[in-house]
Amino acid sequence: MATCGYCKAEGQSIEHVKACAQEHNVKLAAPVKVSGLAKSYVEKKVSQSSDYKPMALSIPDSKYALYNGQGKIIFFEVRTGKGKWAGFQFLDRLVGAPGDWQHFPVKGAEKSEIMKDLDMNPKAAAIRFSKHFTVCAVCGSPLSDPESMAAGLGPICAKRF
């Protein structure tokens, strides 16, 4: 029994799974391992539109503070993936305090909106975070130097922006 890797529908043969995958706009690639079969296939999504471009990684890895609609500050962290996640940026909502943050992933349309807000002026959002907690938004070190405290970032980390 073969299973479509996209919708998990079971078929009687590899050909049935290929047909199911094509319905889901999935391109089947080179053989890999699947249970119970000598051959199996990995799926790769094919973009619906030829003009699709992934979001540029223009927001530096850091912690940020943004105002919500009611004037309340909300804290976020942007991190760039490594290894198989290289080229992706992840956004977490931070709840708590420095050193004891709880991370809640932000995804979908909400992530897109927040990333657009951050992309307008990431340095200002990082400085807002740093001034609120008197720690560097990038590395988390306490800001003790008067110049760093006034700037809102340490001298080395400020170069990222």
TAVENLIN-V346199 format. One record per residue. N is the residue number from 0. RES is the residue in one letter. OMEGA is omega as a letter, one per 30 degrees, with the letter a starting at -180 (* if undefined). D_LAST is the distance of its C-alpha to the last C-alpha in Angstrom with 1 decimal. Layout:
n={N,N}
res={RES,RES}
omega={OMEGA,OMEGA}
d_last={D_LAST,D_LAST}
//
This chain:
n={0,1,2,3,4,5,6,7,8,9,10,11,12,13,14,15,16,17,18,19,20,21,22,23,24,25,26,27,28,29,30,31,32,33,34,35,36,37,38,39,40,41,42,43,44,45,46,47,48,49,50,51,52,53,54,55,56,57,58,59,60,61,62,63,64,65,66,67,68,69,70,71,72,73,74,75,76,77,78,79,80,81,82,83,84,85,86,87,88,89,90,91,92,93,94,95,96,97,98,99,100,101,102,103,104,105,106,107,108,109,110,111,112,113,114,115,116,117,118,119,120,121,122,123,124,125,126,127,128,129,130,131,132,133,134,135,136,137,138,139,140,141,142,143,144,145,146,147,148,149,150,151,152,153,154,155,156,157,158,159,160}
res={M,A,T,C,G,Y,C,K,A,E,G,Q,S,I,E,H,V,K,A,C,A,Q,E,H,N,V,K,L,A,A,P,V,K,V,S,G,L,A,K,S,Y,V,E,K,K,V,S,Q,S,S,D,Y,K,P,M,A,L,S,I,P,D,S,K,Y,A,L,Y,N,G,Q,G,K,I,I,F,F,E,V,R,T,G,K,G,K,W,A,G,F,Q,F,L,D,R,L,V,G,A,P,G,D,W,Q,H,F,P,V,K,G,A,E,K,S,E,I,M,K,D,L,D,M,N,P,K,A,A,A,I,R,F,S,K,H,F,T,V,C,A,V,C,G,S,P,L,S,D,P,E,S,M,A,A,G,L,G,P,I,C,A,K,R,F}
omega={l,a,l,a,a,a,l,l,l,l,a,a,l,a,l,l,l,a,l,a,l,l,a,l,l,l,l,a,a,a,l,a,l,a,l,a,l,l,l,a,l,l,l,l,l,a,l,a,a,a,l,l,l,l,l,a,a,a,a,l,a,l,a,l,l,l,l,a,a,l,l,l,l,a,a,l,l,l,l,a,l,l,a,l,l,a,l,l,a,a,l,l,a,l,a,a,l,a,a,a,l,a,l,a,l,a,l,a,l,l,a,a,a,l,l,l,l,a,l,l,a,a,a,l,l,l,l,l,a,a,l,a,a,l,l,a,a,a,l,l,l,l,a,l,a,l,l,l,l,a,a,l,l,a,a,a,l,a,l,a,*}
d_last={53.6,50.2,47.3,44.7,41.3,39.9,42.5,44.5,47.7,50.4,52.3,55.4,53.8,50.7,51.6,51.5,48.0,46.9,48.4,46.7,43.3,43.8,44.4,41.0,39.4,38.6,39.1,40.9,39.9,41.6,43.8,42.3,44.3,45.6,48.3,51.8,51.2,51.6,48.9,46.0,43.0,39.3,37.8,34.9,34.0,34.4,32.3,34.5,32.8,32.1,29.1,27.1,23.5,21.3,18.1,15.2,12.8,9.8,8.6,7.1,10.0,10.1,12.6,12.6,15.3,16.9,20.2,23.1,25.9,27.8,25.1,24.6,21.3,20.6,18.3,16.7,15.1,13.6,14.6,15.2,18.8,20.5,23.9,25.6,22.7,20.2,18.6,18.8,16.4,18.1,17.8,19.8,20.9,21.1,24.3,25.4,23.6,21.3,23.3,25.5,23.5,25.4,23.4,24.7,23.6,22.8,24.1,25.5,25.3,23.7,20.8,20.4,20.5,17.9,15.5,16.2,15.6,12.2,11.3,12.3,9.6,7.6,6.0,9.7,11.1,9.4,10.6,13.9,14.3,13.8,16.2,18.6,19.1,18.2,16.4,12.9,11.5,10.2,13.3,15.8,17.1,18.8,17.3,20.3,19.4,19.9,16.9,14.5,16.5,16.2,12.4,12.2,10.1,11.5,10.9,10.2,7.9,5.8,5.4,3.8,0.0}
//
